[in-house]
Amino acid sequence: MATHNITPSRDVLESVGEKNYDNWSACLKSYLLSQDLWDLVESPKQISTIPQANAAAEDSDEIAASDTVPGVSTAAASSTISSPAWRRRNAAALHAIQISLGSYILHEIREVSSAKEAWAALADMHQKKLPKDEPGAGTDQQQIDAGMMNNRNRASRYFRLVSRVREGDIEGLREFISENPESIRFQFPPGLGTALHLAANLGKTEVVEEMMEWANEEDLAIQDAAGSTALHFAASSGHRRMVELMVRKNANLMTIVNNRKIIPLREACGKNHKELATFLYRATPFTWLCEENDGRYGANILKCCILGQMFDIALDMVSRRPSMATTMDTNRCNAAIQLALMPAAFPSGTQLPFWLRWVYSLMDVRLPSPLRSSRDRGGSGMDSSEEEEGEVLGLMKSPSDYDVQIDTRKLSSKPKSRFGMDSSEAIRIKSPRRPRNNDEIGIEIRRPSSTTVGKNWCNDPPSFILKVTGTRHIYDLKRVHVCSLELLDRICRHISWLDFGKLEGAGLYEAFHNAIKNGIVEFVKRAVKARSSLLYKYDKNGRNMFMSAVEFRQEKIFNLMYPLPDRAAIVSMVDKDKNTLLHMAGMLSPSAKLSHISGAALQMQRELQWFQEVERVINPMYKDNTNNDDETARQIFTRTHKDLAAAGEKWMKETATSSTVVGALIMTIMFTAAFTVPGGNNQETGIPILLNEKSFKIFIVSDAISLFAASTSVLMFLGILTSRYAEADFLRSLPTKLVIGLSSLFISIAAMMVTFCATVMIVMERRLEYVVPIILLVSVPVTLFMLLQFPLLVQIFRSTYGSGIFERKMKPWL
């Protein structure tokens, strides 16, 4: 027999497992056929061991006689099996089988030395894991093979359904399903779900509409290997029409949870499909959200809505079930904690230019309308329009013979106007009726909402106005702020009624410290007002809220300390390492806070301002206290700010060096220009010929101003270069020199440009057609310098001579 050079590859196919044996065997068979090795597996039973050289002759003859290949003589078979070529081919086939097995299966057949026996052993192992047939039914290999072949044929036929779904072939789809009605529920391997899953995932709305005509409720509830229904895919892709069709067919789909513990509503919220999320929220039973899995599903939805700024849903959930705000989800997070991690959702975390702050103050944004579905209203006795007219503020009891509704929208002393309501309609008593409860009925007191109050351009500006003026983002920003503050108020109202022992389990302490870390002053103030004990609450390091505020450099939180009556006691506290408030100021600021300040020198100045302010408010007897590491606050400051001081020194010197070169160049030019005046001098008197010209006077004055300003600038920058760069110098000395130097340099450049323009006027004899374009071009460098350096100059001036970041005269807030 001819020899074969076989190099078995490890990339033959994936490792065999319980679920892919059929695919594995088919692929490996093809591989063995291509290598001319299949006859070793397909041929009848062959000997698995090679006769030993020292075996008895009668034993060898017995083995050969019992294990011969039909049609081959005993001697020939024994010679063939024991030949080196057969052993090489058997080893190659066996190796191809072994390398495609997982370690746990290879362990079972590692002693087998024949490819034939290894193949048979794997087939036996697979048959044992097949489901047992009904009693009396055959379970032999032929029946199993027939069933597997039937499944393959069905899958092959149904894959034509996949092509029609992908192509959006409605007619072909309708024809195929009519011929194969069971195909609507066929699940494609491995765990890919049904054709409806595929259509929903691809966004084929028309295909889904057609399949809805054939599918029943059970078909829609089929889950793939990940536990997801077709509605999960539709909600994730954001196709509302598709979702509506499925929900209308089977409303129970809303509460099917996949393997990741996610319902369709969570899919829509996670992908930030706001309109679709609102629809799914109305369709999802609210009681199920609040009670299933101890409310964790609802808590996760609420957290996701806050994260995606879908505050209409979040407000409605907290309004209807306040406890949802403090219910933990599967990740140990709730609405209060999530809100404390979003500083941009509050006014204190937003920085706007002054003119945008003015626009922000003019806009009056109102809260969104409640999102109650009709099935959640039962028992109120009001129609849908009345139910959604405002927020329910309270519930009172009334005699059972009348339906009395007090509407606070109309409780106003103002007369009826174009946009207002008549106060005489504040209380309406409907016709007598018999309520469901024979004893009493409820009176709902409601807050006005944006749907019923008269609109104007401030509280609901037209979209085109916002788009033209470029203030749409300001309107959206304020809407987020208004909704987040309202949500925070409702959370704090619920917290105020919680038992003290439940506060930690509700995540209040974690949320409170997160709000301090992120500088959300609105959260901190409302939380302390709801639970005053938070004012003295320590974190895991034994630090109160003001120590944490200093640690994270949150000046707005620190300012809350000034109006407190017991401020002296608060600032005297120490943490578990005996660090005082001044020790906290001595630690280096977080890099996120420093990155908001331009230049290392200004960052060092801000750190010194913090240390100086805390040193001012703390009791003098605590200034030199040492912590557990035997360090004072000043020693900590010097150690932790050593690198920042070096970086500030480098930044100052680089700025001074580059500016000195510019200033010296301007000095040289202006000094030379003073003695080479335009128009020349009188040869007899030496007096400039154009001395009495207005343009010449402008020239000489601007030249002098530029020269003097440049000289001042150079002297200031030389003072910076020769400074000793002590820590205290960064507070006022170095910033003052930098302000004077940059201001003088700016004045000298501007005066130099004026000098040039005056010279052009004299030379061109006031020919405006030439002079005006030249002057416009000259203004470009001045403008560029102002745009590049003026913001830095203003920032240095404000940080050095401004009112500062600390509000010592803050009004009482608690």
ROLOGU-989671 format. One record per residue (C-alpha): x, y, z; residue in one letter; residue number from 1. Coordinates in steps of 0.5 Angstrom, whole numbers. Example, Ala and Ser with C-alpha at 12.3 -4.5 7.8 and 13.67 -1.06 7.14 Angstrom:
REM residues 2
    xx    yy    zz rest  nr
    25    -9    16    A   1
    27    -2    14    S   2
END
This chain:
REM residues 814
    xx    yy    zz rest  nr
     0     0     0    M   1
     3     7    -2    A   2
     5    11     4    T   3
     2    18     5    H   4
     5    24     8    N   5
     0    26    13    I   6
     0    33    17    T   7
    -6    33    22    P   8
    -8    40    23    S   9
   -11    43    30    R  10
   -16    47    26    D  11
   -20    42    23    V  12
   -26    44    27    L  13
   -28    46    34    E  14
   -28    41    40    S  15
   -34    36    40    V  16
   -39    37    45    G  17
   -46    34    47    E  18
   -50    39    42    K  19
   -45    39    36    N  20
   -44    32    35    Y  21
   -47    31    29    D  22
   -44    37    26    N  23
   -37    35    28    W  24
   -38    28    26    S  25
   -40    31    19    A  26
   -34    35    18    C  27
   -29    30    21    L  28
   -31    25    16    K  29
   -30    30    10    S  30
   -23    31    13    Y  31
   -21    24    14    L  32
   -24    23     7    L  33
   -20    28     4    S  34
   -13    25     7    Q  35
   -15    18     5    D  36
   -16    16    12    L  37
   -24    14    12    W  38
   -23     7    11    D  39
   -20     6    18    L  40
   -26     8    21    V  41
   -31     6    16    E  42
   -28    -1    15    S  43
   -31    -7    20    P  44
   -28    -8    26    K  45
   -20    -8    26    Q  46
   -15   -10    31    I  47
   -13    -5    36    S  48
    -7    -8    38    T  49
     0   -10    35    I  50
     2   -17    36    P  51
     8   -17    40    Q  52
    14   -20    38    A  53
    15   -25    43    N  54
     7   -27    43    A  55
     6   -35    42    A  56
     4   -37    35    A  57
    -2   -40    37    E  58
    -5   -33    40    D  59
    -3   -29    34    S  60
    -6   -34    29    D  61
   -13   -34    34    E  62
   -13   -26    34    I  63
   -12   -26    26    A  64
   -17   -31    25    A  65
   -22   -27    29    S  66
   -21   -20    27    D  67
   -20   -21    19    T  68
   -23   -16    14    V  69
   -28   -20    10    P  70
   -25   -22     3    G  71
   -18   -21     6    V  72
   -14   -27     8    S  73
   -12   -28    15    T  74
    -5   -28    13    A  75
    -6   -22     9    A  76
   -10   -18    14    A  77
    -5   -19    19    S  78
     1   -17    15    S  79
    -3   -11    13    T  80
    -5    -9    20    I  81
     2   -10    23    S  82
     5    -6    17    S  83
     9     1    18    P  84
     4     4    13    A  85
    -2     2    17    W  86
     0     4    23    R  87
     2    11    21    R  88
    -5    12    17    R  89
    -8    10    24    N  90
    -4    14    28    A  91
    -6    20    23    A  92
   -13    19    24    A  93
   -13    18    31    L  94
    -9    24    32    H  95
   -14    28    28    A  96
   -20    25    32    I  97
   -16    27    39    Q  98
   -14    34    37    I  99
   -22    36    36    S 100
   -24    33    43    L 101
   -25    37    49    G 102
   -20    35    55    S 103
   -26    32    59    Y 104
   -28    27    53    I 105
   -21    26    51    L 106
   -20    23    58    H 107
   -25    18    57    E 108
   -22    15    50    I 109
   -14    17    51    R 110
   -13     9    52    E 111
   -16     7    45    V 112
   -10     6    40    S 113
   -15     5    34    S 114
   -18    10    30    A 115
   -24     5    29    K 116
   -25     4    36    E 117
   -24    12    38    A 118
   -30    13    33    W 119
   -34     8    36    A 120
   -33    10    43    A 121
   -35    17    41    L 122
   -42    15    38    A 123
   -44    11    44    D 124
   -42    17    49    M 125
   -47    21    44    H 126
   -52    16    44    Q 127
   -53    15    52    K 128
   -54    23    52    K 129
   -60    22    47    L 130
   -67    23    50    P 131
   -70    16    51    K 132
   -76    14    47    D 133
   -83    12    49    E 134
   -83     5    52    P 135
   -84     0    46    G 136
   -81     4    41    A 137
   -74     2    38    G 138
   -68     6    41    T 139
   -63     3    36    D 140
   -58     7    32    Q 141
   -62     7    25    Q 142
   -68    10    29    Q 143
   -63    15    32    I 144
   -60    17    25    D 145
   -67    17    22    A 146
   -69    22    27    G 147
   -63    26    26    M 148
   -63    26    19    M 149
   -71    29    19    N 150
   -68    35    23    N 151
   -63    36    18    R 152
   -68    36    13    N 153
   -73    41    17    R 154
   -67    46    18    A 155
   -65    45    11    S 156
   -72    47     8    R 157
   -73    52    14    Y 158
   -67    56    12    F 159
   -71    58     6    R 160
   -75    62    11    L 161
   -69    66    13    V 162
   -67    68     6    S 163
   -74    71     5    R 164
   -74    74    12    V 165
   -67    77    10    R 166
   -69    80     3    E 167
   -76    82     6    G 168
   -80    78     1    D 169
   -87    78     3    I 170
   -90    74    -2    E 171
   -85    69    -2    G 172
   -86    69     6    L 173
   -93    68     6    R 174
   -93    63     1    E 175
   -88    59     5    F 176
   -91    60    11    I 177
   -98    57     8    S 178
   -95    51     6    E 179
   -91    50    12    N 180
   -95    53    18    P 181
   -90    50    23    E 182
   -84    54    21    S 183
   -87    60    25    I 184
   -84    57    31    R 185
   -78    53    29    F 186
   -72    55    32    Q 187
   -66    55    28    F 188
   -59    52    31    P 189
   -55    54    35    P 190
   -60    57    40    G 191
   -62    63    34    L 192
   -69    63    36    G 193
   -75    63    31    T 194
   -75    67    24    A 195
   -79    72    28    L 196
   -73    74    32    H 197
   -69    75    26    L 198
   -74    79    23    A 199
   -74    84    29    A 200
   -67    84    30    N 201
   -66    86    22    L 202
   -72    91    23    G 203
   -76    88    18    K 204
   -83    91    20    T 205
   -87    89    14    E 206
   -84    82    15    V 207
   -86    82    22    V 208
   -93    85    20    E 209
   -94    79    16    E 210
   -92    74    21    M 211
   -96    77    26    M 212
  -102    74    22    E 213
  -100    67    23    W 214
   -97    67    30    A 215
  -101    66    36    N 216
   -99    68    43    E 217
   -95    62    44    E 218
   -91    63    38    D 219
   -89    70    41    L 220
   -87    68    47    A 221
   -81    63    44    I 222
   -75    65    47    Q 223
   -68    64    44    D 224
   -62    61    48    A 225
   -61    68    51    A 226
   -68    67    54    G 227
   -70    73    49    S 228
   -76    74    46    T 229
   -77    77    39    A 230
   -80    83    43    L 231
   -73    84    46    H 232
   -70    85    39    F 233
   -75    90    37    A 234
   -75    94    43    A 235
   -67    94    43    S 236
   -67    96    36    S 237
   -73   102    37    G 238
   -78   100    32    H 239
   -84   102    35    R 240
   -89    99    30    R 241
   -86    93    31    M 242
   -87    93    38    V 243
   -94    95    38    E 244
   -96    89    34    L 245
   -93    84    39    M 246
   -96    87    45    V 247
  -102    88    42    R 248
  -102    80    40    K 249
   -99    78    47    N 250
   -99    83    53    A 251
   -95    78    57    N 252
   -89    79    53    L 253
   -88    85    57    M 254
   -86    81    63    T 255
   -82    76    60    I 256
   -74    76    63    V 257
   -68    74    59    N 258
   -62    70    62    N 259
   -59    77    63    R 260
   -65    79    68    K 261
   -68    84    63    I 262
   -75    85    60    I 263
   -77    89    54    P 264
   -78    96    57    L 265
   -70    95    60    R 266
   -68    94    53    E 267
   -71   100    50    A 268
   -69   104    56    C 269
   -62   102    55    G 270
   -61   104    48    K 271
   -64   111    50    N 272
   -71   110    45    H 273
   -75   115    49    K 274
   -81   115    46    E 275
   -81   107    45    L 276
   -79   107    53    A 277
   -85   111    54    T 278
   -90   106    50    F 279
   -87   100    54    L 280
   -88   103    60    Y 281
   -95   104    60    R 282
   -96    97    57    A 283
   -92    94    63    T 284
   -96    92    69    P 285
   -93    97    74    F 286
   -95    93    80    T 287
   -90    87    77    W 288
   -85    92    76    L 289
   -85    94    84    C 290
   -86    87    87    E 291
   -83    82    82    E 292
   -76    80    85    N 293
   -77    84    91    D 294
   -78    90    86    G 295
   -71    90    83    R 296
   -73    90    76    Y 297
   -77    96    77    G 298
   -71    99    81    A 299
   -67    98    75    N 300
   -72   101    70    I 301
   -72   107    74    L 302
   -64   108    75    K 303
   -64   107    67    C 304
   -69   112    66    C 305
   -65   117    70    I 306
   -58   115    67    L 307
   -62   116    60    G 308
   -65   123    62    Q 309
   -72   120    61    M 310
   -75   124    67    F 311
   -82   123    65    D 312
   -82   116    67    I 313
   -78   117    73    A 314
   -82   122    76    L 315
   -88   118    75    D 316
   -85   111    78    M 317
   -83   115    84    V 318
   -90   119    85    S 319
   -94   112    84    R 320
   -89   108    89    R 321
   -84   113    93    P 322
   -80   107    96    S 323
   -78   105    89    M 324
   -73   111    89    A 325
   -69   107    95    T 326
   -70   100    92    T 327
   -64    97    90    M 328
   -63    93    84    D 329
   -59    87    82    T 330
   -52    91    82    N 331
   -54    94    89    R 332
   -55   101    86    C 333
   -62   105    86    N 334
   -65   112    84    A 335
   -62   116    89    A 336
   -55   113    88    I 337
   -55   114    81    Q 338
   -58   121    81    L 339
   -52   123    86    A 340
   -47   121    80    L 341
   -50   126    75    M 342
   -47   133    77    P 343
   -49   135    70    A 344
   -56   134    71    A 345
   -56   140    76    F 346
   -55   147    76    P 347
   -49   147    80    S 348
   -45   142    76    G 349
   -46   146    69    T 350
   -42   152    67    Q 351
   -45   157    62    L 352
   -42   163    59    P 353
   -45   170    62    F 354
   -50   171    56    W 355
   -52   164    56    L 356
   -54   164    64    R 357
   -58   170    62    W 358
   -62   166    57    V 359
   -62   160    62    Y 360
   -66   165    67    S 361
   -71   167    62    L 362
   -74   160    60    M 363
   -79   157    64    D 364
   -79   150    64    V 365
   -85   146    67    R 366
   -85   139    69    L 367
   -88   133    64    P 368
   -95   130    65    S 369
   -96   124    68    P 370
   -95   117    64    L 371
  -101   113    67    R 372
  -104   108    63    S 373
  -112   107    63    S 374
  -111   100    67    R 375
  -107   104    72    D 376
  -113   109    74    R 377
  -118   105    76    G 378
  -123   108    81    G 379
  -121   115    81    S 380
  -128   116    77    G 381
  -124   121    72    M 382
  -124   121    65    D 383
  -117   120    61    S 384
  -116   128    60    S 385
  -118   130    67    E 386
  -113   124    70    E 387
  -107   127    66    E 388
  -108   134    68    E 389
  -103   135    74    G 390
   -99   132    79    E 391
  -103   129    85    V 392
  -101   133    91    L 393
  -106   130    96    G 394
  -112   126    98    L 395
  -118   128   102    M 396
  -124   124   104    K 397
  -131   127   102    S 398
  -138   124   103    P 399
  -140   118    99    S 400
  -146   122    95    D 401
  -141   127    91    Y 402
  -135   127    87    D 403
  -131   133    89    V 404
  -125   135    85    Q 405
  -121   141    88    I 406
  -116   143    82    D 407
  -111   147    85    T 408
  -109   150    78    R 409
  -115   155    79    K 410
  -114   157    86    L 411
  -111   163    84    S 412
  -112   170    86    S 413
  -111   173    79    K 414
  -116   175    75    P 415
  -118   171    69    K 416
  -114   173    63    S 417
  -112   170    56    R 418
  -107   165    59    F 419
  -110   164    66    G 420
  -116   161    69    M 421
  -122   163    73    D 422
  -121   162    80    S 423
  -129   161    81    S 424
  -128   154    78    E 425
  -123   152    83    A 426
  -128   147    86    I 427
  -132   143    82    R 428
  -137   138    85    I 429
  -140   133    80    K 430
  -147   130    80    S 431
  -148   125    85    P 432
  -147   118    84    R 433
  -145   112    88    R 434
  -138   110    88    P 435
  -135   103    89    R 436
  -134   104    96    N 437
  -140   105   100    N 438
  -137   109   105    D 439
  -133   115   102    E 440
  -129   117    96    I 441
  -123   121    95    G 442
  -121   128    93    I 443
  -115   129    89    E 444
  -111   135    90    I 445
  -107   137    84    R 446
  -101   141    82    R 447
  -102   144    75    P 448
   -98   141    69    S 449
   -95   144    63    S 450
  -101   141    59    T 451
  -107   145    62    T 452
  -103   152    64    V 453
  -103   157    58    G 454
   -97   157    54    K 455
   -92   162    52    N 456
   -86   163    49    W 457
   -82   163    55    C 458
   -85   156    58    N 459
   -86   153    51    D 460
   -82   156    46    P 461
   -83   154    39    P 462
   -78   149    36    S 463
   -76   154    30    F 464
   -75   159    35    I 465
   -70   155    39    L 466
   -67   153    33    K 467
   -65   159    30    V 468
   -63   162    36    T 469
   -58   156    38    G 470
   -61   156    45    T 471
   -65   149    44    R 472
   -59   146    48    H 473
   -60   151    54    I 474
   -68   149    54    Y 475
   -66   142    54    D 476
   -61   143    59    L 477
   -66   147    64    K 478
   -71   142    63    R 479
   -66   136    65    V 480
   -65   141    71    H 481
   -72   142    73    V 482
   -74   135    72    C 483
   -68   132    76    S 484
   -69   137    82    L 485
   -77   135    82    E 486
   -74   128    82    L 487
   -70   129    88    L 488
   -75   133    92    D 489
   -79   127    92    R 490
   -74   122    94    I 491
   -72   127   100    C 492
   -79   127   102    R 493
   -79   119   102    H 494
   -73   119   106    I 495
   -75   124   111    S 496
   -81   118   113    W 497
   -76   112   113    L 498
   -74   109   119    D 499
   -67   111   122    F 500
   -65   103   121    G 501
   -67   103   114    K 502
   -63   109   111    L 503
   -56   105   110    E 504
   -60   100   107    G 505
   -64   105   102    A 506
   -57   107   100    G 507
   -58   114   103    L 508
   -51   115   106    Y 509
   -47   112    99    E 510
   -51   117    95    A 511
   -50   123   100    F 512
   -42   122   100    H 513
   -43   121    92    N 514
   -46   128    92    A 515
   -41   131    96    I 516
   -35   128    92    K 517
   -39   131    86    N 518
   -40   137    88    G 519
   -48   137    88    I 520
   -50   142    93    V 521
   -57   141    91    E 522
   -57   134    93    F 523
   -53   135    99    V 524
   -58   141   102    K 525
   -64   137   101    R 526
   -62   131   104    A 527
   -59   134   110    V 528
   -66   138   111    K 529
   -70   131   110    A 530
   -65   128   115    R 531
   -61   133   119    S 532
   -57   127   122    S 533
   -53   127   115    L 534
   -49   133   118    L 535
   -45   129   122    Y 536
   -45   123   118    K 537
   -38   120   117    Y 538
   -36   116   111    D 539
   -31   110   112    K 540
   -25   114   113    N 541
   -29   117   119    G 542
   -29   124   115    R 543
   -36   128   116    N 544
   -39   132   110    M 545
   -34   138   110    F 546
   -28   134   111    M 547
   -30   130   104    S 548
   -31   137   101    A 549
   -24   140   103    V 550
   -21   133   100    E 551
   -25   133    94    F 552
   -24   141    93    R 553
   -32   142    93    Q 554
   -32   149    95    E 555
   -40   150    94    K 556
   -41   144    99    I 557
   -35   147   104    F 558
   -39   154   103    N 559
   -45   151   107    L 560
   -41   151   113    M 561
   -41   158   114    Y 562
   -48   160   116    P 563
   -48   154   121    L 564
   -49   156   128    P 565
   -44   150   131    D 566
   -39   151   125    R 567
   -33   151   131    A 568
   -35   144   133    A 569
   -36   141   126    I 570
   -29   144   124    V 571
   -25   141   130    S 572
   -27   134   128    M 573
   -22   129   126    V 574
   -22   122   122    D 575
   -20   116   124    K 576
   -12   117   122    D 577
   -13   124   126    K 578
   -13   128   120    N 579
   -16   135   122    T 580
   -20   139   116    L 581
   -13   143   115    L 582
   -10   136   114    H 583
   -15   135   108    M 584
   -13   142   105    A 585
    -6   140   105    G 586
    -7   134   101    M 587
    -7   134    93    L 588
   -13   136    90    S 589
   -16   131    85    P 590
   -13   131    78    S 591
   -20   132    75    A 592
   -21   139    79    K 593
   -14   141    77    L 594
   -15   140    70    S 595
   -20   146    70    H 596
   -15   151    72    I 597
   -10   153    66    S 598
    -3   153    68    G 599
     1   149    74    A 600
     2   156    77    A 601
    -5   158    78    L 602
    -7   151    80    Q 603
    -2   152    85    M 604
    -5   158    87    Q 605
   -12   155    88    R 606
    -9   150    93    E 607
    -6   155    97    L 608
   -12   159    97    Q 609
   -16   153   100    W 610
   -10   152   105    F 611
   -11   159   107    Q 612
   -18   159   108    E 613
   -19   153   112    V 614
   -13   155   116    E 615
   -17   161   117    R 616
   -23   158   120    V 617
   -20   152   124    I 618
   -19   153   131    N 619
   -11   156   132    P 620
   -10   151   137    M 621
   -11   145   132    Y 622
    -6   148   126    K 623
     0   144   129    D 624
    -4   138   130    N 625
     0   132   128    T 626
    -4   125   125    N 627
    -2   118   126    N 628
     4   119   121    D 629
     7   125   125    D 630
     6   130   120    E 631
     3   137   121    T 632
    -2   140   115    A 633
     4   144   113    R 634
     9   138   112    Q 635
     3   134   108    I 636
     2   140   104    F 637
    10   141   102    T 638
    10   134   101    R 639
     4   133    96    T 640
     5   139    92    H 641
    13   139    91    K 642
    12   136    84    D 643
     6   141    83    L 644
    11   147    85    A 645
    16   145    80    A 646
    11   144    75    A 647
     9   151    76    G 648
    16   154    76    E 649
    17   151    70    K 650
    11   154    67    W 651
    12   161    70    M 652
    19   161    67    K 653
    17   159    60    E 654
    11   164    60    T 655
    16   169    62    A 656
    22   167    57    T 657
    17   167    51    S 658
    14   174    53    S 659
    21   177    54    T 660
    23   176    47    V 661
    17   179    44    V 662
    17   185    49    G 663
    25   186    47    A 664
    23   186    40    L 665
    18   191    41    I 666
    22   195    45    M 667
    28   195    39    T 668
    23   197    34    I 669
    20   203    38    M 670
    26   206    40    F 671
    29   206    33    T 672
    22   208    30    A 673
    23   214    35    A 674
    29   217    31    F 675
    27   215    24    T 676
    20   219    24    V 677
    16   219    17    P 678
    17   225    13    G 679
    24   226    15    G 680
    27   232    19    N 681
    29   239    18    N 682
    36   239    16    Q 683
    37   246    19    E 684
    33   245    26    T 685
    33   238    26    G 686
    25   239    28    I 687
    21   233    24    P 688
    17   236    18    I 689
    11   234    19    L 690
    11   236    27    L 691
     4   239    26    N 692
     0   234    23    E 693
    -5   230    27    K 694
    -2   223    24    S 695
     5   225    26    F 696
     2   226    33    K 697
    -1   220    34    I 698
     5   216    31    F 699
    10   219    36    I 700
     5   218    42    V 701
     3   211    40    S 702
    11   210    39    D 703
    12   212    46    A 704
     6   208    49    I 705
     9   202    46    S 706
    16   203    48    L 707
    14   204    55    F 708
     9   199    56    A 709
    14   194    53    A 710
    20   196    58    S 711
    15   195    63    T 712
    13   188    61    S 713
    20   186    60    V 714
    22   188    67    L 715
    16   184    70    M 716
    18   178    66    F 717
    25   179    69    L 718
    22   179    76    G 719
    19   172    75    I 720
    25   169    72    L 721
    29   171    78    T 722
    24   170    83    S 723
    26   165    89    R 724
    19   161    87    Y 725
    17   159    95    A 726
    10   156    96    E 727
     8   163    98    A 728
    10   167    92    D 729
     5   163    88    F 730
    -1   166    92    L 731
     0   173    90    R 732
     7   175    88    S 733
     8   171    82    L 734
     1   172    79    P 735
     1   180    80    T 736
     8   180    76    K 737
     5   176    71    L 738
    -2   180    70    V 739
     2   186    70    I 740
     7   183    65    G 741
     2   180    60    L 742
    -3   187    61    S 743
     4   191    59    S 744
     5   187    53    L 745
    -2   187    50    F 746
    -2   195    51    I 747
     5   195    47    S 748
     3   191    42    I 749
    -4   195    41    A 750
     0   201    41    A 751
     5   199    36    M 752
     0   197    31    M 753
    -3   204    32    V 754
     4   207    30    T 755
     4   203    24    F 756
    -3   205    22    C 757
    -1   213    23    A 758
     5   212    19    T 759
     1   209    13    V 760
    -3   215    14    M 761
     3   219    13    I 762
     6   216     7    V 763
     0   214     3    M 764
    -3   222     4    E 765
    -9   219     7    R 766
   -12   215     1    R 767
   -17   211     4    L 768
   -18   206    -1    E 769
   -11   204     1    Y 770
   -11   206     8    V 771
   -17   202    10    V 772
   -15   195     8    P 773
    -8   196    11    I 774
   -11   198    18    I 775
   -16   192    18    L 776
   -10   187    16    L 777
    -6   190    22    V 778
   -12   189    27    S 779
   -11   181    26    V 780
    -5   180    30    P 781
    -8   184    36    V 782
   -14   180    35    T 783
   -11   174    35    L 784
    -7   176    41    F 785
   -13   178    45    M 786
   -16   171    44    L 787
   -11   167    46    L 788
    -8   171    52    Q 789
   -14   175    54    F 790
   -18   169    57    P 791
   -11   167    61    L 792
   -10   174    63    L 793
   -18   175    66    V 794
   -17   168    70    Q 795
   -11   170    73    I 796
   -14   177    75    F 797
   -20   174    78    R 798
   -17   168    82    S 799
   -12   173    85    T 800
   -16   180    86    Y 801
   -23   177    85    G 802
   -28   175    90    S 803
   -26   168    90    G 804
   -29   161    91    I 805
   -31   162    98    F 806
   -38   165   100    E 807
   -37   167   107    R 808
   -43   171   108    K 809
   -48   166   105    M 810
   -55   166   108    K 811
   -57   161   113    P 812
   -60   155   109    W 813
   -62   150   114    L 814
END
